[in-house]
Amino acid sequence: MLFYWSFAVSLFTAYMLFLLWYGLSKLGTLEGVRLENVVGSEIKLPKVSVIVPACNEADNLHETVHSILAQEYRPLELIIINDRSTDATGQVLNKILADIPAVKGVHITTLPEGWLGKNYALHTGVELASGEYLLFTDADIRFAPDTLKRAMEHVYRNKLDHLTLLFRNTAPGGLLNAVIVEAMTGLFLLLRPWKAAEKGGKYFIGIGAFNLVARSAYDNIGGHAANPLHPIDDLILGKTLKEHGYSQDCLCGYHHVTVDWYAGTGDMVGGLMKNVFAFYNFHIPTAIGAALIIIGLSILPYLGILFAGGLVQLFCGIIVLLKLLCFFLVCRRLMAPLHSLLWAPLAPGILLLVSLRAMLVTLYERGITWRGTHYSLRQLRTITPLITLKWLLQR
């Protein structure tokens, strides 16, 4: 039995390696976009409304605002929403509004029933927006000056309704980056962002650091009001746009969009508690199935090297080698520090513990508590599922 498992997993891991090598080589980059139509053209360019929700971001908001206002693309408007912050974010926003009258801002003090905080903040920002395109981003993101210019060039040239950019995590820490790389490897294999541009295809993508959407498409799908309680607001927006037939693409923006994503591994574990069980649609069998896949593909092979013998040990060694090659490919693509490879064996175990803890805590508390608000499991199970068995089986 162990022989057949180790042989099958080694073949599957080889397929994973090929898929990542092929797919990541197909993924375009923002720096590769040639500036032909947007820069120096006589075309009347569409206004872009940049919408920034900020919850307890007093330390980051100034830098993000300045990087947005330094964009070389115009016309542009900036809208900042203070989402019930308990730190000095409100004072920082008031100073920005006083110093830069062109910036729009609003303070949210109460959350309406049936809304997740960030979703309502984004919805509120859209109500203030006058642009033909909406850029949803976060209050801790830093942009290179030519980011929006290149993004709109790509949108214009390819007639896109939705463009999202992969960002680069600049926070240090070998273990933190190893967990991020491991998680992104799984997302790449599942969502295949290099296929997001395929018309009529099932694959979709959406990234909260940079979600650029045509206002007309956003309004037609019902905006964030269509999924007001979804904890994974960026991905569900991308899925909804794709399912409605809108054109979509994903590019690597590692030289243009950066963030200190988490202060450390513990901070990341806390941040993922809201999202992980939601990714499994708050469905216990799905979460357990995902945990078994992590164990079978990423944890048992290490144990097989230590405790098995003969061909099983050989195949476990091959699996681990192939897994490390997958990790190396994604690590290079994400521009993560290569020394995080030393922590790669620990990353699957941490993700497994996060998944199981998120499920157990959510079940025990009968919901999730986020930013001081409790959302019942009964409410959360009414959200649109991200990944379903039907979707997985769809070609």
C-alpha positions in Angstrom: 0.0 0.0 0.0 2.8 2.5 0.9 4.6 1.6 -2.3 1.6 2.5 -4.4 1.0 5.7 -2.5 4.6 6.9 -2.8 4.7 6.0 -6.5 1.5 7.8 -7.2 2.5 10.9 -5.2 5.9 11.1 -6.9 4.1 11.1 -10.4 1.7 13.7 -9.2 4.4 15.9 -7.8 6.3 15.7 -11.0 3.1 16.9 -12.8 2.9 19.7 -10.3 6.5 20.8 -11.0 5.8 20.8 -14.8 2.6 22.7 -14.4 4.3 25.4 -12.3 7.2 25.6 -14.6 5.0 25.9 -17.6 2.4 28.2 -16.0 4.7 30.6 -14.3 6.7 31.0 -17.6 3.4 32.1 -19.2 2.5 34.6 -16.6 3.2 38.1 -17.9 4.8 41.0 -16.0 3.8 44.6 -15.5 7.3 45.8 -16.3 7.0 43.9 -19.7 4.1 46.1 -20.7 5.2 48.4 -23.5 3.9 52.0 -23.1 2.4 52.8 -26.5 -1.2 54.1 -26.1 -1.4 55.7 -22.7 1.7 57.7 -22.6 1.9 60.7 -24.9 -1.3 59.8 -26.8 -4.1 62.1 -27.8 -6.7 59.7 -26.4 -8.9 61.0 -23.7 -7.9 58.7 -20.8 -10.5 57.3 -18.5 -10.5 58.5 -14.9 -9.4 55.9 -12.3 -10.8 56.0 -8.8 -8.4 54.5 -6.2 -10.3 53.2 -3.2 -8.4 52.5 0.0 -10.1 51.0 3.0 -8.1 51.6 6.2 -8.6 49.8 9.5 -5.9 50.6 12.1 -3.4 51.7 9.5 -2.1 54.9 11.1 1.5 53.8 10.6 1.1 53.0 6.9 -1.5 55.3 5.5 0.7 58.3 4.7 3.2 56.3 2.7 0.5 54.6 0.7 -1.3 57.9 0.0 1.9 59.5 -1.3 2.7 56.5 -3.5 -0.7 56.7 -5.1 -0.6 60.5 -5.6 2.9 60.1 -7.2 1.3 57.9 -10.0 2.2 59.1 -13.4 -1.3 58.4 -14.7 -4.0 61.0 -14.8 -7.0 61.6 -14.4 -7.0 59.9 -11.0 -9.0 60.4 -7.8 -8.2 59.0 -4.4 -10.8 57.9 -1.9 -9.9 56.7 1.6 -12.4 55.0 4.0 -11.6 54.8 7.7 -13.2 51.5 8.6 -13.9 51.9 12.4 -10.3 52.2 13.3 -9.4 52.2 17.0 -5.9 53.7 16.5 -4.9 57.1 15.1 -6.0 56.3 11.5 -8.9 58.8 11.8 -6.6 61.6 12.8 -4.1 60.7 10.0 -7.0 60.7 7.5 -8.3 64.1 8.7 -4.8 65.6 8.3 -4.5 64.2 4.8 -7.9 65.6 3.9 -6.9 69.0 5.2 -3.5 69.0 3.5 -4.7 67.6 0.1 -8.2 68.9 -0.7 -8.4 66.7 -3.8 -8.5 63.5 -1.7 -11.9 62.3 -0.7 -12.4 60.5 2.6 -15.1 59.2 4.9 -15.2 57.8 8.5 -17.3 54.7 9.1 -18.4 54.4 12.7 -21.1 51.8 12.5 -21.4 48.6 10.4 -24.8 47.8 8.9 -26.3 44.4 9.5 -25.3 41.8 6.9 -22.0 43.4 5.9 -18.4 42.4 6.5 -16.4 45.5 7.5 -14.0 45.7 4.6 -16.7 44.9 2.0 -18.8 47.7 3.3 -15.8 50.1 3.3 -15.1 49.2 -0.4 -18.8 49.6 -1.2 -18.9 53.0 0.5 -15.8 54.1 -1.4 -17.5 53.2 -4.7 -20.5 55.4 -3.9 -18.1 58.3 -3.7 -16.2 57.4 -6.9 -16.6 59.1 -10.2 -14.1 57.2 -12.2 -14.7 54.9 -15.2 -12.3 52.4 -13.5 -12.1 51.4 -9.9 -8.8 50.4 -8.3 -9.3 48.5 -5.0 -6.2 48.3 -2.9 -5.1 48.3 0.7 -3.7 50.9 3.1 -0.3 49.3 3.5 0.6 48.9 -0.2 3.4 50.8 -1.9 3.3 51.5 -5.7 6.1 52.4 -8.1 5.2 55.7 -9.9 4.5 54.0 -13.3 2.3 51.2 -11.9 -1.1 52.6 -12.9 0.2 53.9 -16.2 1.4 50.4 -17.2 -1.7 48.7 -15.8 -4.1 51.0 -17.8 -1.9 50.5 -20.9 -2.5 46.7 -20.6 -6.2 47.2 -19.9 -6.6 49.5 -22.9 -4.6 47.4 -25.3 -6.4 44.1 -24.3 -9.8 45.6 -23.7 -10.0 44.2 -20.2 -12.7 44.6 -17.6 -10.5 43.4 -14.8 -6.8 43.4 -14.1 -5.2 42.1 -11.0 -1.5 42.2 -10.0 0.6 39.8 -7.9 2.5 41.7 -5.3 5.9 41.2 -3.6 6.1 40.7 0.2 8.9 42.7 1.6 8.6 41.6 5.2 11.7 39.7 6.3 11.7 36.3 8.0 12.6 32.9 6.5 9.7 31.0 8.1 7.2 33.7 7.2 8.2 33.7 3.6 8.3 29.9 3.5 4.7 29.8 4.6 3.7 32.4 2.1 5.5 30.6 -0.8 3.9 27.3 0.3 0.4 28.9 0.4 0.9 30.6 -3.0 2.1 27.4 -4.5 -1.2 25.8 -3.7 -3.1 28.8 -5.0 -1.1 28.8 -8.2 -1.9 25.1 -8.8 -5.5 25.5 -8.0 -6.4 28.8 -9.6 -3.8 28.9 -12.4 -3.7 32.7 -12.8 -1.9 32.3 -16.2 -5.3 31.0 -17.5 -7.4 33.9 -16.1 -7.4 35.6 -19.5 -8.9 32.6 -21.3 -12.4 33.6 -22.4 -15.1 31.2 -21.3 -12.6 29.4 -19.1 -13.2 28.4 -15.5 -10.1 30.0 -13.9 -10.4 33.3 -12.1 -8.3 35.5 -9.9 -8.5 38.6 -7.8 -5.9 40.1 -5.4 -6.7 42.7 -2.8 -3.5 44.6 -3.2 -4.4 45.6 -6.8 -7.9 44.9 -8.2 -8.6 47.2 -11.2 -12.2 46.9 -12.4 -14.2 48.7 -15.1 -17.0 50.6 -13.2 -19.6 49.3 -15.7 -18.7 45.7 -15.1 -18.6 46.3 -11.3 -22.1 47.8 -11.3 -23.5 45.1 -13.6 -22.5 42.3 -11.2 -23.9 44.1 -8.2 -20.6 45.2 -6.8 -19.6 44.2 -3.3 -23.3 44.2 -2.4 -23.6 40.9 -4.3 -21.3 39.3 -1.7 -21.5 41.5 1.4 -20.4 38.9 3.9 -17.7 37.1 1.9 -14.4 37.1 3.9 -12.4 36.6 0.8 -13.6 39.7 -1.0 -10.9 39.9 -3.6 -11.2 36.4 -5.0 -15.0 36.4 -5.0 -15.0 39.6 -7.0 -12.7 38.1 -9.6 -14.9 34.9 -9.7 -18.1 36.9 -10.1 -16.7 39.0 -12.9 -15.4 35.9 -14.7 -18.7 34.1 -14.3 -20.5 37.0 -15.9 -18.3 36.8 -18.9 -16.1 39.9 -18.3 -12.5 39.8 -19.5 -9.8 39.3 -16.9 -6.1 39.1 -16.7 -3.3 38.7 -14.1 0.2 40.0 -14.2 3.2 39.8 -12.0 3.7 43.2 -10.4 6.6 42.4 -8.1 8.7 45.4 -9.1 5.7 47.7 -8.8 3.4 46.6 -5.9 5.0 45.8 -2.6 3.8 45.3 1.0 5.2 44.2 4.3 2.4 41.6 4.4 2.8 40.4 7.9 5.0 41.3 10.8 5.8 37.6 11.5 4.5 34.1 11.2 2.2 34.5 14.2 0.7 37.6 12.7 0.0 35.7 9.5 -1.6 32.8 11.4 -4.0 35.3 13.0 -4.7 37.0 9.7 -5.6 33.8 8.0 -8.0 32.7 10.7 -10.8 34.7 9.0 -10.1 33.3 5.5 -9.0 29.7 5.6 -12.3 28.0 6.6 -14.1 30.4 4.2 -12.0 29.1 1.4 -13.5 25.7 2.1 -17.0 27.2 2.1 -17.3 26.6 5.9 -17.8 22.9 4.9 -16.3 20.4 7.4 -15.7 17.5 4.9 -14.0 19.9 2.4 -11.7 21.2 5.1 -10.8 17.7 6.3 -10.3 16.6 2.8 -7.9 19.5 2.2 -6.0 18.6 5.4 -5.6 15.0 4.2 -4.2 16.3 0.9 -1.6 18.4 2.7 -0.7 15.4 4.9 -0.5 13.0 2.0 1.4 15.3 -0.4 3.6 17.4 1.8 4.1 15.9 5.2 4.2 12.1 4.9 7.0 12.1 2.3 9.4 13.7 4.9 8.4 11.0 7.4 8.9 8.4 4.7 12.5 9.4 4.3 13.1 9.1 8.0 11.2 5.9 8.8 10.4 3.9 5.6 12.9 1.8 3.7 13.4 0.3 0.2 11.5 1.8 -2.7 9.1 3.7 -0.5 12.0 5.6 1.0 13.4 6.2 -2.5 10.1 7.5 -3.8 9.6 9.7 -0.7 13.0 11.2 -1.4 12.0 11.9 -5.0 8.8 13.5 -3.8 10.6 15.8 -1.4 13.2 16.8 -4.1 10.4 17.6 -6.5 8.5 19.5 -3.9 11.6 21.6 -3.1 12.0 22.3 -6.8 8.4 23.5 -6.9 9.1 25.7 -3.9 12.2 27.1 -5.5 10.3 28.0 -8.7 7.6 29.9 -6.8 10.1 31.4 -4.5 12.0 32.9 -7.5 8.8 34.1 -9.1 7.6 35.8 -6.0 11.0 37.3 -5.4 11.0 35.8 -1.9 14.3 35.4 -0.2 15.9 32.1 -1.2 17.0 31.3 2.4 13.3 30.6 3.0 13.9 27.3 1.3 15.6 26.2 4.5 12.2 26.5 6.2 10.2 24.8 3.5 9.8 21.5 5.3 8.0 23.2 8.2 5.6 25.3 6.0 3.1 22.5 5.2 2.7 21.7 8.8 2.0 25.3 9.7 -0.6 25.6 7.0 -2.2 22.3 8.2 -2.4 23.6 11.8 -3.9 27.0 10.6 -6.5 25.2 8.5 -7.6 22.9 11.4 -7.4 25.6 14.0 -9.5 27.9 11.8 -12.2 25.2 11.4 -12.3 24.2 15.1 -12.3 27.8 16.4 -15.1 28.8 13.9 -17.2 25.8 14.9 -16.6 26.4 18.6 -17.5 30.1 18.4 -20.3 29.3 15.9 -18.8 31.9 13.5 -15.9 34.3 13.1 -15.0 37.5 15.0 -13.3 40.1 12.9 -12.5 43.7 13.7 -14.7 43.5 16.8 -17.8 42.1 15.0 -19.1 38.5 15.3 -20.5 36.9 12.1 -22.5 33.7 12.8 -21.8 30.5 11.0 -25.4 30.4 9.8 -24.9 33.7 8.0 -21.5 32.8 6.6 -22.8 29.5 5.1 -25.1 31.5 2.9 -22.2 33.1 1.0 -21.3 32.2 -2.6 -18.7 29.4 -2.5 -15.4 30.0 -4.1 -14.4 26.5 -5.0 -16.9 23.7 -5.5 -16.7 20.1 -6.7 -18.5 21.1 -9.9 -15.9 23.8 -10.5 -13.0 21.3 -9.9 -14.5 18.8 -12.3 -15.2 21.4 -15.0 -12.8 21.3 -17.9 
